[in-house]
Amino acid sequence: MSISDIQSGTGTKTRNLSWPQIAFGVLLASLLLIPLGIDNAFVSHVFITICLFAALSTAWNIVGGFAGQLSLGHAVFYGIGGYAGVILFNLGVTPWIGMFVGAAVAAVVGMLISYPCFRLRGPFYTLASIAFLEVIRVLSLHFKDLTGGATGLMIDLRLGWTWMVFRERWPSLLIVFGMLLLTLAVSWAIRRSRLGFYLVATRERESAARAAGVRTVRVRLIAVAISSALCAMLGTFHAMYLTFIEPAAMFALAFSIQIAMFALIGGIGTVAGPLLGAALLVPITEWARASLGSSALGLHGFVYGIVLIVCVLFMPNGIMGVIKRFSHKKAKAADEPAQTETDPIIAPASAFATPDPDRPGIGQDILKVENLNKHFGGLYVTRDVNFTLREGEVLGLIGPNGAGKTTLFNMISGFLAPDEGKVSVRGLDGQFHQPNNPADFAALGMGRTFQIVQPFAAMTVEENIMVGAFYRHPDEKDAREAARETAWRMGLGPLLNAEARGLTIGGLKRLEVARVMAMQPRVLLLDEVMAGINQTDVRRAIDLMLSIRDTGVSIIAIEHVMQAVMSLSDRVIVLASGEVIAEGRPQDVVRDPQVVEAYLGKEFAHAHA
């Protein structure tokens, strides 16, 4: 197999279905074929319940798994769908229409509830979702004329497909199985799309996602709208199946916990996990209820608790985590010979000349920083910072620890608003613009890395780079191709399928640069990309930065490795106590007495002089 084949992802092998995919297909088919073959009312009811909860959990997983927003209030949307369907049913409107009305209402309510809650993190978001659920439940009890209050609502008995009410169970099984397929298809499509990558990136590292141009609030709102609508549609079906609804059941906290539990046990953040969790637990609880009768009340909670404890102790990533770990071991063993034949693409540089600030390739101004001030309380972090960056230029930004360098980066990339001054970026239209947030900076061609490297740990190297590539390539296939090309250019080609969390610090820093370069930036902000790596990796990184510069990308680099500063920079700016104390050629700046004093103190500065 040639290097070109490896780089393009082609070769002599044909892609076959893996055994987990085959097993998933068999499980999915059995949910329909077994109850139709047995033709038993109880068995049909169990499989209808499996399909219903699997679909609800899959819908929840779009928000709770992909986006990482652990909501325990999804019963709100299920209840809205149920009540919309029943109320319209009693007015003579088919539930097939009521289903979509409920979905639209639930999507709007979901976005209205979630938007203010996105400011909350972790358990606080979860608590807020529970609070909204309780508010809706109390309101539904209060408006008796609409919801029936505590006594609930019965539906008029109208049989047939038009009204979604049947004497036999098999039509209901067909409907809910179709809805399960729809929900799985939506989940699968989202996970493979730009939206899915952006959701997972936001879950893993929101700041890194924002730097990649992701409008994190917007993508999470889209996820909430889709998830809410699907839950509402399933709520309409379930209301028709039960023929009776009440607030205590439709807006129950236990119900929300239940649908979240299936995803947690099966594998949160995976497409197949919610179905596996429901297929495992629902038959056990339904059998216990049928066999033990009233003595089994609450038994399902006990069963869920036991299974959850087992998962936390032995399968923290759920059933799908175990399956993936096992299948990845086999794949790694099969691919190992091919990877060992791969030659490195980039070799360390041997020597570098000092850059010339007036060398060919440096163009007009692309970035202007004017009178930038930032203070926290009475402490000024930056004071009257002014500089420009030209096209194709490498500008070094140095200074002692605490000088305000990273704060300055945060202001010129939109993560922190300056108290005074402005940052202007020249767009492709030739005009200077003043962006206000990371997404706007990214739209103008700004990309950045972070002082503390921020990979999307649960994603592979290829997927990490694809998050950046999606900014210029909305199509998944094009983004994947661009990501692979970037990975090989950065020397990460053999590691495409490795999880980011398994890389060395040098590999992580190269990965972060690769993710930014996949965005095709015009200005690149590098925050100590050579900190903590060995000399071989430093020289490799210098060579990489020079190759990036030669493509016409302008670079501002915060760096403490003076070998890199001297080799890379056309100009150097020195920041101390938030102020620019020196600017010029690297060889001139390092001899400046003020710079020596900032780093070593007055005694050494006088000795140097």
KEPA-976929 format. One line per 5 residues: number of its first residue (from 1); their letters; for each residue x negated, y negated, z of C-alpha. Coordinates in steps of 0.05 Angstrom, whole numbers. Example, Ala and Ser with C-alpha at 12.3 -4.5 7.8 and 13.67 -1.06 7.14 Angstrom:
% residues 2
1 = AS = -246,90,156  -273,21,143;
This chain:
% residues 609
1 = MSISD = 0,0,0  -29,-67,-21  -34,-131,19  16,-165,-27  66,-109,-15;
6 = IQSGT = 58,-116,60  65,-192,57  128,-188,14  157,-133,57  161,-84,-2;
11 = GTKTR = 128,-17,-12  142,54,-29  192,66,28  267,59,18  310,32,74;
16 = NLSWP = 353,85,106  405,80,161  375,90,230  405,140,278  434,86,323;
21 = QIAFG = 471,56,263  498,125,243  520,138,315  554,71,318  592,86,254;
26 = VLLAS = 614,153,280  638,122,346  676,69,308  710,119,263  728,164,322;
31 = LLLIP = 767,107,354  817,113,297  813,186,276  817,220,344  883,188,368;
36 = LGIDN = 914,197,298  893,270,298  917,286,368  982,247,364  991,240,439;
41 = AFVSH = 1022,177,469  973,173,527  912,186,484  936,133,435  945,84,492;
46 = VFITI = 875,97,517  844,86,448  886,23,438  859,-3,504  788,14,484;
51 = CLFAA = 795,-24,418  828,-83,453  775,-90,507  718,-77,458  744,-133,413;
56 = LSTAW = 755,-181,471  685,-166,498  655,-175,429  689,-243,423  664,-262,493;
61 = NIVGG = 594,-240,473  590,-294,420  588,-345,477  563,-305,536  512,-263,497;
66 = FAGQL = 488,-302,437  493,-371,467  477,-350,538  537,-388,568  563,-339,620;
71 = SLGHA = 636,-356,621  685,-322,668  744,-362,643  758,-328,576  825,-303,602;
76 = VFYGI = 848,-375,589  843,-364,514  872,-293,517  931,-321,557  941,-380,509;
81 = GGYAG = 946,-331,451  994,-287,489  1041,-344,509  1038,-376,440  1058,-311,408;
86 = VILFN = 1115,-296,456  1144,-366,458  1145,-370,382  1171,-299,378  1231,-318,421;
91 = LGVTP = 1242,-377,374  1246,-330,314  1175,-339,289  1135,-277,271  1075,-264,317;
96 = WIGMF = 1032,-260,255  1041,-335,251  1041,-344,326  974,-309,328  941,-364,287;
101 = VGAAV = 977,-419,324  951,-392,389  881,-385,359  881,-458,337  905,-482,406;
106 = AAVVG = 855,-438,442  797,-464,398  815,-536,414  824,-522,488  759,-483,489;
111 = MLISY = 719,-541,460  752,-592,506  736,-550,567  666,-531,546  639,-598,523;
116 = PCFRL = 633,-629,592  612,-562,622  551,-557,576  516,-606,622  517,-551,675;
121 = RGPFY = 467,-494,678  468,-423,702  518,-405,756  547,-476,757  573,-467,686;
126 = TLASI = 603,-400,707  637,-432,768  665,-488,724  696,-437,677  729,-402,736;
131 = AFLEV = 756,-468,761  788,-484,693  818,-414,691  850,-426,759  877,-494,738;
136 = IRVLS = 910,-464,676  940,-408,717  970,-457,767  997,-500,711  1029,-440,677;
141 = LHFKD = 1065,-423,743  1089,-495,748  1120,-502,679  1173,-449,688  1216,-470,630;
146 = LTGGA = 1160,-456,582  1123,-398,613  1176,-366,657  1135,-381,719  1119,-324,766;
151 = TGLMI = 1176,-281,737  1143,-281,668  1173,-275,599  1205,-215,565  1207,-212,489;
156 = DLRLG = 1270,-197,450  1267,-126,423  1258,-132,348  1224,-73,317  1180,-71,255;
161 = WTWMV = 1116,-97,225  1144,-167,219  1151,-172,295  1091,-128,314  1135,-85,360;
166 = FRERW = 1141,-10,348  1171,52,379  1110,93,364  1038,75,382  1002,89,317;
171 = PSLLI = 1021,23,283  994,-15,343  930,27,339  921,8,266  931,-66,282;
176 = VFGML = 883,-68,341  831,-26,304  834,-75,246  825,-133,295  766,-97,326;
181 = LLTLA = 734,-89,257  747,-163,244  715,-184,310  655,-139,299  647,-166,228;
186 = VSWAI = 649,-238,254  599,-222,309  552,-187,260  557,-244,209  543,-296,263;
191 = RRSRL = 483,-259,290  451,-254,221  467,-325,202  433,-391,217  486,-403,270;
196 = GFYLV = 468,-339,306  393,-353,305  406,-423,331  451,-396,387  398,-346,410;
201 = ATRER = 344,-399,405  386,-446,447  396,-391,498  322,-375,502  290,-445,500;
206 = ESAAR = 337,-503,490  281,-555,485  244,-514,432  310,-505,394  322,-580,395;
211 = AAGVR = 251,-592,370  268,-545,312  325,-592,292  381,-552,325  439,-594,350;
216 = TVRVR = 449,-549,410  515,-577,434  546,-572,365  526,-499,354  552,-479,422;
221 = LIAVA = 618,-514,410  625,-476,345  612,-411,382  664,-429,435  715,-445,382;
226 = ISSAL = 705,-379,345  704,-338,410  766,-373,437  805,-363,373  789,-289,370;
231 = CAMLG = 809,-279,443  875,-315,430  891,-271,371  879,-209,413  922,-239,468;
236 = TFHAM = 980,-246,419  974,-173,399  970,-149,471  1032,-190,490  1071,-157,434;
241 = YLTFI = 1044,-89,455  1065,-99,528  1131,-136,510  1124,-174,576  1075,-227,601;
246 = EPAAM = 1064,-265,666  1013,-317,689  982,-272,742  963,-221,689  948,-266,629;
251 = FALAF = 904,-315,668  871,-266,716  799,-276,739  792,-200,744  809,-195,670;
256 = SIQIA = 754,-245,651  704,-207,693  725,-142,661  713,-164,589  646,-194,609;
261 = MFALI = 627,-130,646  634,-87,583  583,-131,546  535,-131,606  537,-55,611;
266 = GGIGT = 535,-41,537  482,-93,521  494,-168,525  474,-208,463  480,-147,417;
271 = VAGPL = 534,-133,366  546,-61,387  538,-69,462  609,-91,480  639,-33,442;
276 = LGAAL = 593,17,477  611,-12,545  686,-8,531  681,62,502  644,86,564;
281 = LVPIT = 687,55,619  758,48,593  771,124,587  746,136,658  791,83,689;
286 = EWARA = 852,101,648  844,174,665  837,157,739  901,115,737  940,170,702;
291 = SLGSS = 914,226,746  914,192,814  974,146,806  983,91,858  925,117,899;
296 = ALGLH = 878,95,843  897,22,847  833,-18,844  792,43,827  770,12,761;
301 = GFVYG = 735,-43,800  697,9,840  677,47,777  654,-17,743  613,-36,804;
306 = IVLIV = 578,32,807  562,31,733  538,-41,737  491,-25,795  462,33,756;
311 = CVLFM = 452,-12,695  418,-67,736  370,-16,768  354,28,709  380,-6,646;
316 = PNGIM = 374,-82,656  386,-94,582  445,-47,580  456,16,539  433,-19,475;
321 = GVIKR = 368,-38,510  352,36,521  371,54,450  328,-3,421  268,15,464;
326 = FSHKK = 271,87,442  281,72,368  226,18,369  176,69,397  191,116,340;
331 = AKAAD = 186,60,289  120,35,318  90,104,314  112,110,241  86,42,221;
336 = EPAQT = 20,43,259  -24,69,201  2,16,154  -12,-40,203  -83,-17,217;
341 = ETDPI = -99,-23,143  -79,-97,142  -137,-146,135  -135,-213,171  -115,-270,126;
346 = IAPAS = -151,-328,161  -223,-326,183  -256,-374,231  -291,-435,201  -366,-438,205;
351 = AFATP = -380,-512,207  -344,-578,202  -364,-649,181  -341,-710,220  -277,-736,185;
356 = DPDRP = -276,-803,150  -216,-847,167  -217,-876,96  -225,-809,61  -182,-793,-1;
361 = GIGQD = -114,-766,17  -97,-817,70  -37,-858,49  9,-911,76  39,-915,146;
366 = ILKVE = 90,-861,162  99,-872,237  99,-937,277  99,-941,353  112,-1011,379;
371 = NLNKH = 108,-1036,450  130,-970,480  144,-974,555  170,-921,603  175,-923,678;
376 = FGGLY = 205,-878,731  226,-922,789  169,-970,799  116,-926,766  98,-943,694;
381 = VTRDV = 80,-880,655  67,-918,590  56,-992,582  57,-1031,516  33,-973,473;
386 = NFTLR = 23,-991,400  -6,-951,343  8,-927,272  -1,-861,236  -15,-856,162;
391 = EGEVL = 2,-802,112  -48,-745,114  -84,-773,175  -104,-735,237  -98,-779,298;
396 = GLIGP = -128,-753,363  -95,-773,428  -140,-762,489  -142,-784,561  -149,-757,631;
401 = NGAGK = -94,-716,663  -34,-759,683  -50,-812,630  21,-807,600  3,-768,537;
406 = TTLFN = 59,-717,540  109,-770,561  89,-809,500  100,-747,457  169,-738,488;
411 = MISGF = 186,-809,468  161,-805,396  199,-739,386  266,-760,416  264,-720,481;
416 = LAPDE = 258,-782,523  286,-852,510  236,-909,520  256,-966,567  227,-1016,518;
421 = GKVSV = 198,-1014,448  214,-972,388  190,-913,346  199,-919,271  191,-863,220;
426 = RGLDG = 188,-874,145  238,-831,109  236,-802,39  273,-864,16  213,-906,34;
431 = QFHQP = 250,-943,90  232,-940,164  285,-910,210  291,-909,285  317,-839,306;
436 = NNPAD = 346,-829,375  345,-753,388  303,-693,368  350,-672,312  345,-741,280;
441 = FAALG = 269,-739,286  268,-670,254  312,-696,197  258,-747,182  205,-693,180;
446 = MGRTF = 178,-694,251  157,-628,283  124,-615,350  94,-563,396  95,-564,472;
451 = QIVQP = 41,-568,525  69,-505,557  82,-459,498  157,-446,488  170,-384,447;
456 = FAAMT = 238,-351,440  216,-292,481  271,-243,463  262,-254,388  210,-223,343;
461 = VEENI = 154,-264,312  192,-265,247  256,-288,280  219,-343,318  191,-371,253;
466 = MVGAF = 259,-363,219  289,-412,269  244,-465,239  253,-440,168  329,-445,173;
471 = YRHPD = 321,-521,176  301,-522,103  332,-456,80  404,-446,104  409,-377,71;
476 = EKDAR = 384,-320,115  346,-285,58  310,-349,38  293,-365,110  265,-296,122;
481 = EAARE = 221,-300,60  196,-369,81  182,-344,151  142,-285,126  101,-329,80;
486 = TAWRM = 87,-376,138  69,-319,184  17,-291,137  -12,-360,126  -19,-368,201;
491 = GLGPL = -50,-299,211  12,-270,243  32,-224,186  17,-157,220  58,-179,281;
496 = LNAEA = 123,-197,246  164,-145,282  131,-154,350  170,-189,405  143,-258,421;
501 = RGLTI = 137,-241,495  83,-190,479  35,-239,446  -29,-267,477  -33,-341,494;
506 = GGLKR = -71,-353,429  -19,-315,390  38,-354,423  6,-420,405  -3,-399,333;
511 = LEVAR = 69,-376,333  93,-443,357  54,-479,303  81,-429,251  152,-443,274;
516 = VMAMQ = 141,-518,265  106,-509,197  165,-468,172  206,-532,178  160,-564,126;
521 = PRVLL = 146,-626,169  114,-690,145  89,-708,215  63,-655,264  55,-668,338;
526 = LDEVM = 8,-619,372  7,-618,448  -57,-582,472  -51,-524,424  -122,-503,440;
531 = AGINQ = -116,-503,516  -129,-436,548  -156,-400,487  -226,-372,474  -279,-402,429;
536 = TDVRR = -263,-356,371  -190,-377,373  -210,-450,380  -251,-447,316  -194,-409,282;
541 = AIDLM = -145,-463,305  -190,-519,279  -194,-486,212  -118,-478,212  -106,-551,230;
546 = LSIRD = -153,-574,174  -115,-531,124  -50,-562,147  -79,-632,141  -102,-616,70;
551 = TGVSI = -29,-603,50  -14,-676,65  17,-668,134  2,-723,184  -20,-698,252;
556 = IAIEH = -22,-728,322  -59,-681,368  -64,-685,444  -127,-647,460  -179,-637,515;
561 = VMQAV = -225,-592,473  -274,-645,448  -301,-598,395  -232,-600,364  -223,-675,373;
566 = MSLSD = -289,-690,338  -277,-639,282  -205,-657,267  -192,-730,281  -197,-786,231;
571 = RVIVL = -182,-834,288  -177,-826,363  -133,-864,413  -150,-861,487  -95,-867,538;
576 = ASGEV = -108,-882,612  -56,-899,664  -5,-906,609  -45,-958,569  -86,-953,505;
581 = IAEGR = -158,-969,526  -194,-951,462  -181,-935,389  -228,-919,331  -273,-866,301;
586 = PQDVV = -284,-805,346  -360,-816,351  -349,-889,371  -293,-877,421  -330,-824,462;
591 = RDPQV = -386,-874,474  -339,-929,497  -354,-948,571  -280,-954,587  -269,-883,562;
596 = VEAYL = -327,-856,602  -301,-892,664  -230,-864,654  -257,-793,652  -316,-796,700;
601 = GKEFA = -309,-858,743  -346,-925,748  -412,-896,773  -420,-851,713  -397,-907,666;
606 = HAHA = -451,-953,692  -503,-898,687  -482,-884,616  -487,-958,599;
